Amino acid sequence: MARMKEDYRSLTGPQKAAMLMLSLGEEHSSKLFAMMDDEEIKELSQIMANLGTVSANLIERLFVEFADQLSSTGSLVGSMESTERLLMKSLSKDRVATIMEEIRGPAGRTMWDKLGNVNEAVLANYLKNEYPQTVAVVLAKIKPDHGARVLSLLPENFAMEVIMRMLRMEAVQKEVLDGVEKTLRTEFMSNLARTQRRDAHEMMADIFNNLDRNAENRFMSALEERNRESAEKIKALMFTFEDLVRIDASGIQTLLRQVEKDKLAMALKGGSDAVKDLFFKNMSERAGKMLKEDMEALGPVRLRDVDQAQSLIVAMAKELAASGQIVISEGREEDELVY
């Protein structure tokens, strides 16, 4: 198979994108492909198929450039409003209206799907200042379990007003529904997009967390040479398997109920004594003994398999923390627990 030229400066943007997609692996690249249109997929696939052999040196330079640019330029946030303003500069008003309608989809569908992913506390905080009838329409449109959580967070008297209007509500007229949707899109979702802007270093910390150990060390070392300040920020934001010691006893027990025992055995094979002790202390003597036997039975294991198991458990811990089921302290004095 042909070998790609070693001159990194001669690479085109699409070639770099193709190299990045191949480097990410099937799981992550498939998620990116799902966000592209057919033409983009065809173009990128063609380039990927003709890349030939790419040296480790080129791949390393690609990732360092990617990390460096993200760290220095900040994040971008796209929204319906910013997209529409951009299109208006080059297309006619009627054509822009048609395109935006296709993007948004039929009235209600896209908007309510997005609303269903908004944290209930954030949504309740916004809705408590709206008319009870408006809130009734919103709660009638989102999923019942999500609506129940939002309702429980509203002031009690206000929540009762909403309930009474929901009980008396008949079929909502399209004009009313369109009006509520427009208000939510322009006043709530656009503000939410602005407030949820992610720091570029946080983004890169998440990416580094998902690299295997060798790749992480290579890229971090290279980044330290190029931009030590950004490298230090990313290190501080990364959450690794060793950081599980920042979870309290009840949190570790919650995590243990979710983790498959064979994955835990594999992960602990490469864990520090502190992390091992943390898990064993929060298990029964019998369960701890069985886990140690499982770890011994594994014998020598590949570092790659240990990294995968540890990454899986770290991702699970972060999901549990995001849903409020466990607490990960920042390691600062004010985060210490008092008993």
Buried (B, 14 or more C-beta within 10 A) or exposed (E): EEEBEEEBEEBEEBBBBBBBBBBBEEEBBEEBEEEEEEEEEEBBEEBBEEBEEBEEEBBBBBBBBBBBEBBEEEEEEEBBBEBBEEBBEEEEEEEBBEBBEEEBEEBBEBBBEEBBEBBBEBBBEBBBEBEBBBBBBBBBBBEEEBBEBBBEBBEEEBBEBBBEBBEEEEEBEEEEBEEBBEEBBEEBBBEBBEEEEEEBBBBBBBBBBBBBBEBBEBBBEBBBEEBEEBBEBBBEBBBBBEBBBBBBEEBBBBBBEEBEEEBBBBBBBBBEEEBBEBBBEBBEEEBBEBBBEBBEEBEEBEEEBBBBBBBBBBBBBBEBBEEEBBBBBEEEEEEEEEE
